Amino acid sequence: MQTYDLIVVGAGPAGLLAALAARRAGLLVALLERKPSIDTLDRLCGQTLVSVNDYYFNDLVYYNNSTRSIGFVKSGISIPYTGPVQPCYAWHIYSPDGVRVAFGMPEKTRPLGSNGAVGIAIDKAALFASLREHAQALGVAIFTGMDVTEVITDASSVTVTASETTFTGAYLIAADGTNSRIARVCGFNTDRTFYCYLLSSGGYFRGLRLPEPDILISSIAYTKPAPGFMFIFPRPHHNEHTVAFLTLDPRTDLAAVARYFMQDNPLFAGWFKEASMLRSLASSQHILSPVINPYRNRVLLAGDAGSCQELENTGAMLSGWKAGCAVAAAVYEQHKGIAEQAIADYIRWWQEIYIKACPHETYMMNFVLPYIVDTEADLDYLFSIIESPLPPCWNPYAAIAHLGSRLHHIMPRIAAERPALAQKLGRMSLPLSEIIRETTKACGQDVMATGHGKK
Ligand SMILES: Cc1cc2nc3c(=O)[nH]c(=O)nc-3n(C[C@H](O)[C@H](O)[C@H](O)COP(=O)(O)OP(=O)(O)OC[C@H]3O[C@@H](n4cnc5c(N)ncnc54)[C@H](O)[C@@H]3O)c2cc1C
């Protein structure tokens, strides 16, 4: 049986970069993926790089057309990407009646070319193919069709069982995504708070008639008993977009949310009138508070495996790379008798750059607004008095900060004109679990939390 320095579970953005970083430093790396082919994308994703016009996870992501690569300026990461790209020049949020809050105006940002983009749409399957080829060329041992079910750790090694095969390594990086089984079986979930699900359905569409084809668009449906959402992402293929319909609440019928946007609401239905769906996709996530310490017993978490909702493709790639480098340095430390610090540095990076700088409650505010502003009339009024445009933005944390500062500014006016709404907005300072209490209740006992998981 082959023994590796590092076993990586999951070949998404986090796992692929973890494997590349460690292999680049000379480690023997096994990458185990459940899907039969790494190159296929079987889960709904907007497939954009979040975000390209400000710092995200303390780094700046870029696409370099001349080298056909994606990189991170501060961390010095550069990875091949030979697929197509489509810059996205703004993010507009519509109320159901069509009142718009704009993060950037495309007529101003578009002329700036890539310097005016807030995000870049990529083809994620093409990214996977580029990274898989690169990993193979470097000598990462790739095993597909491997569903990891068991992890056993001892003082010097980790053994995993995947589809009746065992693999042993000095370390394991769990990059198995938002519903991470590794996090659960290794006991990382015991102190996490379960909030809700994030359920999505949708897919690729051709022929949408949008006000602007090259921006990100989202909206809210006041479906009962809980709201639904629509996100439209440009795709880097002619006349194509990815559309995602989402809800946090399992009682809300996603088909009804899709019907609302595609057929019932006159504004949005017009956008879909001549469109055809090319491929349907879905996703289902358990939303828990993030893992505070992403390391225990030779197992490191990277990417969504340890996060609340999503680190996004960029955060997942960065954390995967950092985790891969940390394991490489830890193996060097042990071989050369150097005092250990690499794993502690990774933990510090996770806690400073993710847990503290990107609070999960802030991220979740992107989905919680209609729980607070709970009528269409209130949302219309609110959107109509927010002086738009706000700064161009596709960063979920920064967007909430921009909105918050505008709200602060207009609060006296709201208090004077709509005191009941002002009172509702006061609920924004409540803990997330309080705001979405009924939705959490509707989700029932969460299977991801083990033992002492808080509800
Ligand atoms: C609707 C929606 C839209 C999104 N839009 C965007 C966007 O526009 N931009 C953006 O940056 N992010 C977006 N995201 C988030 C983004 O998809 C994730 O943050 C990112 O994919 C996380 O990468 P990861 O590598 O941590 O996990 P994943 O991409 O989930 O990869 C995990 C991998 O592990 C494998 N795996 C799981 N369990 C096992 C197991 N037991 N054994 C072996 N393998 C296993 C899975 O098959 C998968 O390949 C979106 C997410 C959703 C749901």
The ligand as an SDF file (V2000), in Angstrom:
LIG
                    3D

 53 58  0  0  0  0  0  0  0  0999 V2000
  -26.0400   28.5440   -6.1260 C   0  0  0  0  0  0  0  0  0  0  0  0
  -24.6060   28.8420   -5.8700 C   0  0  0  0  0  0  0  0  0  0  0  0
  -23.9640   29.8550   -6.5760 C   0  0  0  0  0  0  0  0  0  0  0  0
  -22.6350   30.1340   -6.3350 C   0  0  0  0  0  0  0  0  0  0  0  0
  -22.0520   31.1260   -7.0580 N   0  0  0  0  0  0  0  0  0  0  0  0
  -20.7480   31.4290   -6.8490 C   0  0  0  0  0  0  0  0  0  0  0  0
  -20.1280   32.4430   -7.6200 C   0  0  0  0  0  0  0  0  0  0  0  0
  -20.7230   33.0430   -8.5070 O   0  0  0  0  0  0  0  0  0  0  0  0
  -18.8310   32.7370   -7.3570 N   0  0  0  0  0  0  0  0  0  0  0  0
  -18.1300   32.0870   -6.3860 C   0  0  0  0  0  0  0  0  0  0  0  0
  -16.9420   32.4030   -6.1920 O   0  0  0  0  0  0  0  0  0  0  0  0
  -18.7000   31.1210   -5.6500 N   0  0  0  0  0  0  0  0  0  0  0  0
  -19.9810   30.7680   -5.8670 C   0  0  0  0  0  0  0  0  0  0  0  0
  -20.5620   29.7710   -5.1410 N   0  0  0  0  0  0  0  0  0  0  0  0
  -19.7670   29.1140   -4.0950 C   0  0  0  0  0  0  0  0  0  0  0  0
  -18.7640   28.1230   -4.6490 C   0  0  0  0  0  0  0  0  0  0  0  0
  -19.4390   27.1960   -5.4560 O   0  0  0  0  0  0  0  0  0  0  0  0
  -18.0740   27.4060   -3.4880 C   0  0  0  0  0  0  0  0  0  0  0  0
  -17.6950   28.3270   -2.4910 O   0  0  0  0  0  0  0  0  0  0  0  0
  -16.8380   26.6500   -3.9490 C   0  0  0  0  0  0  0  0  0  0  0  0
  -17.1400   25.6880   -4.9360 O   0  0  0  0  0  0  0  0  0  0  0  0
  -16.2070   25.9290   -2.7480 C   0  0  0  0  0  0  0  0  0  0  0  0
  -15.1350   25.1490   -3.1740 O   0  0  0  0  0  0  0  0  0  0  0  0
  -14.6650   23.8810   -2.3150 P   0  0  0  0  0  0  0  0  0  0  0  0
  -13.5260   23.3070   -3.0760 O   0  0  0  0  0  0  0  0  0  0  0  0
  -14.4720   24.2630   -0.9110 O   0  0  0  0  0  0  0  0  0  0  0  0
  -15.9030   22.8750   -2.3310 O   0  0  0  0  0  0  0  0  0  0  0  0
  -16.6800   22.2110   -3.5420 P   0  0  0  0  0  0  0  0  0  0  0  0
  -16.5900   23.0310   -4.7660 O   0  0  0  0  0  0  0  0  0  0  0  0
  -18.0160   21.8660   -3.0180 O   0  0  0  0  0  0  0  0  0  0  0  0
  -15.8640   20.8760   -3.8200 O   0  0  0  0  0  0  0  0  0  0  0  0
  -15.9220   19.7760   -2.9460 C   0  0  0  0  0  0  0  0  0  0  0  0
  -15.5190   18.5290   -3.7160 C   0  0  0  0  0  0  0  0  0  0  0  0
  -15.4430   17.4290   -2.7990 O   0  0  0  0  0  0  0  0  0  0  0  0
  -16.0710   16.3010   -3.3620 C   0  0  0  0  0  0  0  0  0  0  0  0
  -16.5300   15.4620   -2.2590 N   0  0  0  0  0  0  0  0  0  0  0  0
  -17.5280   15.7340   -1.3740 C   0  0  0  0  0  0  0  0  0  0  0  0
  -17.6330   14.7400   -0.4700 N   0  0  0  0  0  0  0  0  0  0  0  0
  -16.6820   13.8270   -0.7800 C   0  0  0  0  0  0  0  0  0  0  0  0
  -16.3000   12.5830   -0.2110 C   0  0  0  0  0  0  0  0  0  0  0  0
  -16.9070   12.1050    0.8770 N   0  0  0  0  0  0  0  0  0  0  0  0
  -15.2900   11.8970   -0.7920 N   0  0  0  0  0  0  0  0  0  0  0  0
  -14.6480   12.3810   -1.8890 C   0  0  0  0  0  0  0  0  0  0  0  0
  -14.9760   13.5660   -2.4610 N   0  0  0  0  0  0  0  0  0  0  0  0
  -15.9790   14.2780   -1.9070 C   0  0  0  0  0  0  0  0  0  0  0  0
  -17.2040   16.8770   -4.1930 C   0  0  0  0  0  0  0  0  0  0  0  0
  -17.6200   15.9740   -5.1950 O   0  0  0  0  0  0  0  0  0  0  0  0
  -16.5360   18.1420   -4.7750 C   0  0  0  0  0  0  0  0  0  0  0  0
  -15.8760   17.8760   -5.9900 O   0  0  0  0  0  0  0  0  0  0  0  0
  -21.8980   29.4270   -5.3650 C   0  0  0  0  0  0  0  0  0  0  0  0
  -22.5250   28.3980   -4.6630 C   0  0  0  0  0  0  0  0  0  0  0  0
  -23.8610   28.0970   -4.9090 C   0  0  0  0  0  0  0  0  0  0  0  0
  -24.4970   26.9830   -4.1490 C   0  0  0  0  0  0  0  0  0  0  0  0
  1  2  1  0
  2  3  1  0
  2 52  2  0
  3  4  2  0
  4  5  1  0
  4 50  1  0
  5  6  2  0
  6  7  1  0
  6 13  1  0
  7  8  2  0
  7  9  1  0
  9 10  1  0
 10 11  2  0
 10 12  1  0
 12 13  2  0
 13 14  1  0
 14 15  1  0
 14 50  1  0
 15 16  1  0
 16 17  1  0
 16 18  1  0
 18 19  1  0
 18 20  1  0
 20 21  1  0
 20 22  1  0
 22 23  1  0
 23 24  1  0
 24 25  2  0
 24 26  1  0
 24 27  1  0
 27 28  1  0
 28 29  2  0
 28 30  1  0
 28 31  1  0
 31 32  1  0
 32 33  1  0
 33 34  1  0
 33 48  1  0
 34 35  1  0
 35 36  1  0
 35 46  1  0
 36 37  1  0
 36 45  1  0
 37 38  2  0
 38 39  1  0
 39 40  1  0
 39 45  2  0
 40 41  1  0
 40 42  2  0
 42 43  1  0
 43 44  2  0
 44 45  1  0
 46 47  1  0
 46 48  1  0
 48 49  1  0
 50 51  2  0
 51 52  1  0
 52 53  1  0
M  END
$$$$
